[in-house]
Amino acid sequence: SRIARRRDPQLTAELGSVMERRGLTQEARRLYADAALLARQRGERELEAAVSLRLADLFNRSGDQAQAGRLAARAKELSAAQED
């Protein structure tokens, strides 16, 4: 259900991946952004980093290198924080 998906960042990210493979870029972006926010709210930095990279790749392929760069930088920050 929509409510269950919104509570589970991993499931939301997987749905984003399905939408991406189906060519539904806008829906994939929305789902990835939702998943990243949910992961951030839960303190799941590793998942947030992974989803941020997926989102960065999607923005990069659509020609928005600036947003892709911001998201990739965020993912790098999260990964560095994991190592501390």
Salt bridges, closest charged atoms under 4 A:
GLU14 OE2 - ARG54 NH2 3.48
GLU20 OE2 - ARG61 NH2 2.13
GLU27 OE2 - ARG30 NH2 2.52
ASP34 OD2 - ARG6 NH1 3.07
ASP34 OD2 - ARG30 NH1 3.07
GLU44 OE2 - ARG42 NH1 3.80
GLU48 OE2 - ARG40 NE 2.83
GLU48 OE2 - ARG74 NH2 3.00
ASP57 OD2 - ARG61 NE 2.95
GLU77 OE1 - ARG74 NH1 3.89
